[in-house]
Amino acid sequence: MENEGNNDGSENPVAITGSGIDTDGGESLQIGSEIDTNGGESEEKQIGSEIDTNYGGESQQIGSEIDTNAGESKEEQIGSEIDGGEREEVQTVSETDADFRKMFGISIPRQNIVVENEEAKADIIRRRRKDCDKGFFSNYDDVTVHRNMIQDTHRMEAYNSAVLFYKDRIEGKVIVDVGCGTGILSIFCAKAGARKVYAIEASQMALHAKSIIEANGLSHIINVLHTTVEDATIAEEVDVIISEWMGHMLFQENMLPSVISARDRWLAVGGLVLPTSATLYMAPFSDSQRYHQKIGFWSDVDGIDMSVLIPPTTSVVCRFPSVETVEHDCLLAEPHQVIMVDMYSITSSDVDLITTSFRFHSRRSALLHGFVLWFVADFSDEAVHHDERDSIEVESAPALSTAPDAPSTHWEQTLLNCPDPLHVEEDQVIEGILTIKIDESDHRLLRICLNYGLDGELIELETQF
Ligand SMILES: C[S@@+](CC[C@H](N)C(=O)[O-])C[C@H]1O[C@@H](n2cnc3c(N)ncnc32)[C@H](O)[C@@H]1O
């Protein structure tokens, strides 16, 4: 999906540290979020998450979350009312935090709510999820978002080949297409001989999918369900689940739990999930040209020293991950596997919080400008191949790689840019820890914490996507 950027031209420190969600302990549940009103300038291709939280019908941008410091004496009240009549705990911030909020243009606070019982708590969580989803699905009402995906030939070829590869497991079978969009994957399956396809789509694109399927004479096979996967009912077991759920750096948009939910409710024993697995990778990169173009050029603008603008520009560039194409030659080391998602065994809680420690040996002496992330979705099914290898004519199942050395895709790669380039020597170790966490109050938002450095001294970069 194409996400418009959270852009902020404010002059602020780059590494936002110490954020997180306070846990109240006991019965209390905190489900608020901080909102960035974000009046700054735009930076091309800066990616933030723009989500309609729908409090009072207003559309707002989710921004950074800063720790509140309850110990400070001078406090500014920032609480606001929550609908539903729950007992509310007003959140306060210290003077320091208030300054910080001003610096980042954060005007609307997260909210602490104390609820009396589990049922009320679950109800609030459900409502909040629906609010987040409203914005998420409305992005997919936009036909240009689907055009970008349909025009991504590498993506399309991978899915089309996967369907053909598993033709013998699709012919005469029942399929679920999780998030069918225009209905393209359902149509691939119908053309491969599926007996029935449930094409589930929550956005308004479902209406177009229906028309496309009618126009292609496939309505007797494909049944479009205009609803969320979570709310859909299917009164039979299915043989195959197909979905294109992968976001930037695999997890952006957090659609994977919907596929897991479909698998757990409907997939027959021995059924097939496409893709069968997906793996997220990361590697350090050096790209002086990119750095110069975005930041470094200020030091000499036609002989004029404008380097005073480097810190605020750095702040904008590093505030959010960016989606860009990186040359393979820019990678400083062999990639590190962040996580491999096995679509048969993964659970939603497995991806709520992903932590990986990395240790790269730099290939050369260079400036470290950041870390690049990408995924590979795999369509091979070892168990199936083992039993049926003889009947499969194609040599190996397709894979969809979004790596720097693979054909370009609309996902490109995701960059976590370092505020200050670090000089690394050949063979020097770049080490650290990457944490990716689903935001507790907005399940479509990723909280990313990167600690990286050389020789044991780590720099912390917090961002969100
Ligand atoms: C990345 S797009 C893929 C669309 C289409 N399958 C394709 O390959 O072109 C994901 C689609 O899934 C839909 N979607 C995501 N989560 C969903 C859910 N829980 N229930 C129904 N639709 C969902 C989105 O609205 C979007 O249209």
The ligand as an SDF file (V2000), in Angstrom:
LIG
                    3D

 27 29  0  0  0  0  0  0  0  0999 V2000
   -2.1200   -5.6490   -0.6750 C   0  0  0  0  0  0  0  0  0  0  0  0
   -3.7860   -5.5970   -1.1870 S   0  0  0  0  0  0  0  0  0  0  0  0
   -3.8900   -6.9780   -2.2850 C   0  0  0  0  0  0  0  0  0  0  0  0
   -5.0830   -6.9210   -3.1780 C   0  0  0  0  0  0  0  0  0  0  0  0
   -5.1900   -8.0880   -4.1700 C   0  0  0  0  0  0  0  0  0  0  0  0
   -5.2320   -9.3500   -3.4980 N   0  0  0  0  0  0  0  0  0  0  0  0
   -4.0500   -8.0700   -5.1390 C   0  0  0  0  0  0  0  0  0  0  0  0
   -3.1900   -8.9470   -5.0380 O   0  0  0  0  0  0  0  0  0  0  0  0
   -3.9950   -7.1660   -5.9710 O   0  0  0  0  0  0  0  0  0  0  0  0
   -4.6100   -6.1560    0.2670 C   0  0  0  0  0  0  0  0  0  0  0  0
   -6.1040   -6.0590    0.2050 C   0  0  0  0  0  0  0  0  0  0  0  0
   -6.6330   -6.7350    1.3110 O   0  0  0  0  0  0  0  0  0  0  0  0
   -7.7040   -6.0100    1.8700 C   0  0  0  0  0  0  0  0  0  0  0  0
   -7.7630   -6.4130    3.2730 N   0  0  0  0  0  0  0  0  0  0  0  0
   -6.7790   -6.2740    4.1930 C   0  0  0  0  0  0  0  0  0  0  0  0
   -7.1510   -6.7870    5.3690 N   0  0  0  0  0  0  0  0  0  0  0  0
   -8.4000   -7.2570    5.1950 C   0  0  0  0  0  0  0  0  0  0  0  0
   -9.3260   -7.8860    6.0620 C   0  0  0  0  0  0  0  0  0  0  0  0
   -9.0280   -8.1520    7.3300 N   0  0  0  0  0  0  0  0  0  0  0  0
  -10.5390   -8.2040    5.5660 N   0  0  0  0  0  0  0  0  0  0  0  0
  -10.8550   -7.9400    4.2640 C   0  0  0  0  0  0  0  0  0  0  0  0
  -10.0300   -7.3290    3.4140 N   0  0  0  0  0  0  0  0  0  0  0  0
   -8.8000   -7.0130    3.8620 C   0  0  0  0  0  0  0  0  0  0  0  0
   -7.3360   -4.5660    1.6300 C   0  0  0  0  0  0  0  0  0  0  0  0
   -8.4700   -3.7290    1.6540 O   0  0  0  0  0  0  0  0  0  0  0  0
   -6.6700   -4.6540    0.2710 C   0  0  0  0  0  0  0  0  0  0  0  0
   -7.5720   -4.4530   -0.7680 O   0  0  0  0  0  0  0  0  0  0  0  0
  1  2  1  0
  2  3  1  0
  2 10  1  0
  3  4  1  0
  4  5  1  0
  5  6  1  0
  5  7  1  0
  7  8  2  0
  7  9  1  0
 10 11  1  0
 11 12  1  0
 11 26  1  0
 12 13  1  0
 13 14  1  0
 13 24  1  0
 14 15  1  0
 14 23  1  0
 15 16  2  0
 16 17  1  0
 17 18  1  0
 17 23  2  0
 18 19  1  0
 18 20  2  0
 20 21  1  0
 21 22  2  0
 22 23  1  0
 24 25  1  0
 24 26  1  0
 26 27  1  0
M  CHG  2   2   1   9  -1
M  END
$$$$
